[in-house]
Amino acid sequence: MDAGWNSQQSANNIEKIVDGLGLDLHTEVIDWLEMQDLQLAFFKAQVPHLDTPQDHAFFGGLYNFAAKRGFKYILTGANFATECVKNPIEWHYYASDLRQLKDIHRRFGTRPLTTFPLVDIFTYKLYYRFVKGVRVVKPLDYVPYRKDAAMQELVDKFGWQRYAHKHYESRFTRFYEGYWLPTKFGIDKRRVHFSSLILTGQMTRAEALQKIAQRAYDEATIAEDFEYIATKLDLSVAELKAIMQGPNKSFRDYKNSLALIDLGARVLRLVGVERRVVR
């Protein structure tokens, strides 16, 4: 899925893995004008979960593609070894809540989402699974998985390039997690990422505290990314800074399906389909 924010390093890594393994690559390119409009709407909504448009595009595009073309299995890199600690819901609300996405876009967007890959959580959790027969498989949960060793194997075998931190393959996500969230909301997602690694013995608490004490990335790169993001959204740097200084909001300030999502998760957990811990 190409939502318009991938770094060149990310594109190079995809090419190296595809070529190295002899795979076929199909890329779904999101209409940039629709993506831009939705992304700007989330900025104007002043919510912490600013990465929802990109996340929704990834999962919506993937599940819709599989269901439409009759694929029965989706392999994902999601895993408990590095993701056993989840973000608090106030930090990162469900990107799959289509009701919220549409409400924010209705209030702040200007362009119809004609081709944007929309899907609600009940469609891909229930309809695609039990009617279309699409299964999501997490291979990394079936083997001993250590993140550093896995990355080193990619480097050694394919010339893959390491990212500075989790999710930094996207220039937008690097900016959003490394600067926007800590500065505007006081949220540092590295606490969650490092906590998972500590609990699974892949990082010590002392190492995590040492990293947390340092900014996610340097001032020069922050300034470069700030200008890059503003330009991609057809804003001036001053306009983006004005949005940043606006009043902070949360997902609770907009229409949402949280009650239904929680209920659905409980039911799926009872029948053994969902392993997520319900809030």
Secondary structure by P-SEA (a helix, b strand, c coil): cccccccaaaaaaaaaaaaaabbbbbbbbcaaaaaaaaaaaaaaacccccaaaaaaaaaaaaaaaaaaacccbbbbccccccccccccccccccccaaaaaaaaaaacccccccccccccccccccccccccbbbbbbccccccccaaaaaaaaaaccccccccccccccaaaaaaaaccccccccccaaaaaaaaaaaaccccaaaaaaaaacccccaaaaaaaaaaaaaaacccaaaaaaaaacccccccccccaaaaaaaaaaaaaaacccccccc
